Amino acid sequence: MELHIYAGFTVLGKEFSNYSLLMMAGLISGAALAILRGKKYGILKVDLLLASICAAIGGIVGAKLLAIITVLPQLISGEIKWLDLVFGGFVFYGGLIGGVGGLLLGAKLLKLKVLDLFDTFAPSVPFGHALGRIGCFFGGCCYGMELPAGSTFSLIYPKWYAQYGTGIPTGVPLLPVPLIEAGLLFILYAVLEVLFHFTKKKGVSLFTYVFAYGVIRFVLEFFRGDTIRGVGGGLSTSQWISLALIVGAGVLLALMYFLPRRKKKENNV
């Protein structure tokens, strides 16, 4: 087995990219964790497997569609080729939206409670996403901003990485944003597992994930370095989506935690 730094490896003359393998590992591990978690709400393993398939299909379609929308001007002008986007280019938020749509369809077809299903899958998302971000690191996409020469906390991609066409600067120190995001996502996964198993309120895992990831993504977007992500009002497409998620999930969490307490106080008066 010949090992290639960052990009992938070759087995029996066939090349495998770390990016593709880790993306697939993220989908499979996320589904497996959700299946193990389903006992809390009494959801059958086969139903969770079918719901995972629906979510995966929706996620892949959504990620590709948002990738196309984000770079539509470049596609029209010919700066980016349609064929290149067919074989690469996914946007996580598009995948998240598509995955939500897939889960809603799965819940309807399988006659499952929507909030139970979403809570069950919520911790799986950051775990699978973390693996995907490590794949992004190997693939040379989502690279970080350029750092001064000699920076300690940095990585340098070799010159031959330019052949992948991601626009990544090679031979210069970069902030390893994909690895930073992966680390934060693993921490978020651990927090959500605890919430899922020890919190009785439904929706807590789901809305905590949405709020926390919105914050993580909004901040990290300032340090990513890659500029072709759609920009409006000084913010990227992902930052605008993050703001909407932060506000929406924040309001819902506040209602879940503070309204009941307020009602109890009023009843005690």
Secondary structure, 3 states (H helix, E strand, C coil): CEEECCCEEEECCEEEEHHHHHHHHHHHHHHHHHHHHHHHHCCCHHHHHHHHHHHHHHHHHHHHHHHHHHCHHHHHHCCCCHHHHHHCCCCHHHHHHHHHHHHHHHHHHHCCCHHHHHHHHCCHHHHHHHHHHHHHHHHCCCCCCECCCCCCCCEECCHHHHHHCCCCCCCCEECCHHHHHHHHHHHHHHHHHHHHHHCCCCCHHHHHHHHHHHHHHHHHHHHCCCCCCCEECCEEHHHHHHHHHHHHHHHHHHHHHHHHHHHHHHHHC
